[in-house]
């Protein structure tokens, strides 16, 4: 038995336009992420959480998020991590987010609409 030791997580925001709650859009995005990550890694799990960050205007934004998690071997991670990052960028654009987080093996990356920045 070979355990899958790599993890990748995409944090789907619960708001659009930085701070406007939008559950319907979040559910649509979670469905898309689950479908793609299941296809790329063989399965995915979604877990609710609450997130908070300081927006560019200095205000605290708290929001319900859904963390979609997948496990993969080295080959799957090599083949599909860039696809997850592209998907996060697409979500940032579609939900008009300052950034969307992707976590790879415990390291967090903020994916903006145009540029990725490591945490």
N, C-alpha and C positions, 0 to 999 in steps of 0.2 A: 504494500500500500504506500503510495506516494502522496503525502499531505500537500495541499496547496498553501504555500507560505507567503505569497504576495497578496496584498489587498489594494483595491482602488475604490475610492468613495467619491461620489459627486453629491454636493450639497445643493438641493433644489430649493430656491427661495420661495417664500410664501407671499411676497409682495411684488408689485410691478411699479415702475417709476419711483424706485427707491423705497417708498414707505406706504404704498397703497395696498391693503390686503386684497388678494385675488386668489381665492381657493380654487376656482374653476381652472384658471391658467396653470396653477401649480399642479393640479391633478393631471392635466393634459401633458405637462412636461415630465412628470414622474412616470407616466405610462410610456412615453417615448424613451426615457432613460432606461427603464426596466427592460423594455423590449430589446434595445440595442445592447445593453450590458449582458443580458441573458444570451443573446446571439453570439457576442464576442467572447464571453468567458464561461458559458455553459449554465449560468444562473445568476440571480441577483436577489438581494433582500432590501426592503425599504423600511426605515425606522423613523418615526417622528422625533423631533427635538425642537428646542427653542434656541435661536441664535440672536446675537446682538453685536452691533458694530457701530463705529462712529462714522457717519456720512461725511461727505466732502464739505457740507455746510456746518459741520461741528455738532449736529444733533445725534442723539442716541436712537438708533433704529433697532427695535426688537421685533422679531418675526418668527412665526412657526416655519420650520424647515423640515424637509424630508431628506434623510441621508440614504442614498442608494449605494449599496456595498456589493462588490464582487470579489471573488478570490480567483487567482490564476497562477499558472506556472510561469517560469521565466519567458517561455516562448509566447504565451498569450499576452503577457505584459509588453513584450517587445513589439508585438504586432498591433496591439490595440490601445495602448496608453494615449497615443497622439489622437486617436479617434475620440476618446473620452474628453480630452482637452478641447478638441474642436466642437464637440457637443456642448460643453460648458460655455464656450464662446457664443455659440448659437443661442443658448438660453439667455445669456447676458444681453444679447441684442433683442431677442423677442420679448423679454420681460423688462427691458430698459433698466438693467441693473448696473451699478458701478463695477461690480465684479461678482463672479460665481466661484466657489471654492471647489478644488479637486484635491484629494489627499491620496498620495501614492506611498505605500509602505511607511506610513507615519509622518511623511513630509507634506506640508500644506502648500498649495500653489493658488494664488488669486488670479483668476482668469478674467480679464477685462474684455470689453467689446473689441479691443484692438491689440493689446499687449499683455503677455503673462508676466506676473511679478512673484518671485518666491517669497514666502513668509519668513 
